[in-house]
Amino acid sequence: MSTQPLQYYGTGKRKTRSRAVYLRDGSGEISVSAKALDDYFGGTSPEDDREAAFAITETSGKFDVTATVVAAASTAQASALRHGITKALCEFNIELRKKLKKAGLITRDARIKERKKYGQKGARARFQFSKR
């Protein structure tokens, strides 16, 4: 029999950022890329509701969270962390899905930056047109 603690996995995604999130039984510590959450995000992040899934499901302090990420904008990272925690909680107990769905945490935020088109200044911006 294995001696490893039971863990739950979820992949959080936002924009082009993807984050692997692991939940293990513990005291509620969150570490991101081997750093404490506040150290990684510098105290606060644009998305302070990254622990919202725990609050909604009343599981605060029951799990230790370990997340890995590659550098990107902190908003995308925080959203990917929240999404990953939500998916891992659904793996822990599928009955929590109904509460999380009602709160809007299950749905991935699919908005991404639109690509620049050739012959144009940007995604939507055009070079100035001159008739003569």
RAFENKA-V854110 format. One record per residue. RES is the residue in one letter. SS is DSSP state (H for helix, E for strand, - for the rest). PHI is phi in radians with two decimals (none if undefined). D_CENTER is the distance of its C-alpha to the mean C-alpha in whole Angstrom. Layout:
BEGIN
[[RES/SS/PHI/D_CENTER] [RES/SS/PHI/D_CENTER]]
END
This chain:
BEGIN
[[M/-/none/33] [S/-/-1.35/30] [T/-/-1.77/29] [Q/-/-1.27/25] [P/-/-1.20/23] [L/-/-1.16/22] [Q/E/-2.33/18] [Y/E/-2.14/15] [Y/E/-2.05/13] [G/E/-2.58/10] [T/E/-1.84/8] [G/E/-1.70/5] [K/E/-2.35/6] [R/E/-2.80/7] [K/-/0.92/10] [T/-/-1.79/11] [R/E/-1.63/8] [S/E/-2.25/8] [R/E/-2.36/6] [A/E/-1.56/9] [V/E/-2.15/9] [Y/E/-2.08/12] [L/E/-1.88/14] [R/E/-2.29/17] [D/E/-0.99/20] [G/-/-3.11/20] [S/-/-1.87/21] [G/-/1.79/17] [E/-/-1.34/16] [I/E/-2.12/13] [S/E/-2.17/13] [V/E/-2.12/11] [S/-/0.88/13] [A/-/1.12/16] [K/E/-2.18/16] [A/E/-1.16/16] [L/H/-1.00/13] [D/H/-1.17/15] [D/H/-1.19/17] [Y/H/-1.20/14] [F/H/-1.61/13] [G/-/1.27/17] [G/-/1.63/17] [T/-/-2.27/15] [S/-/-2.21/12] [P/-/-1.01/12] [E/-/-1.95/10] [D/-/-1.39/12] [D/-/-1.68/10] [R/-/-1.21/7] [E/-/-1.78/10] [A/H/-1.09/11] [A/H/-1.09/11] [F/H/-1.19/13] [A/H/-1.15/16] [I/H/-1.17/16] [T/H/-1.59/17] [E/-/1.00/19] [T/-/-2.04/18] [S/-/-1.09/17] [G/-/1.44/19] [K/-/-1.65/19] [F/E/-2.22/16] [D/E/-1.65/16] [V/E/-1.94/12] [T/E/-2.12/12] [A/E/-2.27/9] [T/E/-2.03/11] [V/-/-2.70/10] [V/-/-1.79/12] [A/-/-0.94/13] [A/-/-2.89/12] [A/-/-1.11/12] [S/H/-1.16/10] [T/H/-1.13/9] [A/H/-1.15/7] [Q/H/-1.14/6] [A/H/-1.13/5] [S/H/-1.16/4] [A/H/-1.16/2] [L/H/-1.11/3] [R/H/-1.07/4] [H/H/-1.14/4] [G/H/-1.15/5] [I/H/-1.09/7] [T/H/-1.07/9] [K/H/-1.17/10] [A/H/-1.20/11] [L/H/-1.14/13] [C/H/-1.16/14] [E/H/-1.22/16] [F/H/-1.12/17] [N/-/-2.59/19] [I/H/-1.15/19] [E/H/-1.25/21] [L/H/-1.32/18] [R/H/-1.02/16] [K/H/-1.08/19] [K/H/-1.14/18] [L/H/-1.19/14] [K/H/-1.14/15] [K/H/-1.10/18] [A/H/-1.40/15] [G/-/1.44/13] [L/-/-1.63/10] [I/-/-1.30/11] [T/-/-1.24/11] [R/-/-1.33/9] [D/-/-1.38/10] [A/-/-1.52/12] [R/-/-1.18/14] [I/-/-2.27/14] [K/-/-1.25/17] [E/-/-1.32/21] [R/-/-1.34/23] [K/-/-1.30/26] [K/-/-1.65/29] [Y/-/-1.18/32] [G/-/1.31/35] [Q/-/-2.23/33] [K/-/-1.35/32] [G/-/-2.77/28] [A/-/-1.17/26] [R/-/-2.07/28] [A/-/-1.23/31] [R/-/-2.01/34] [F/-/-1.25/37] [Q/-/-1.13/40] [F/-/-1.57/42] [S/-/-2.17/46] [K/-/-1.25/48] [R/-/-2.14/51]]
END
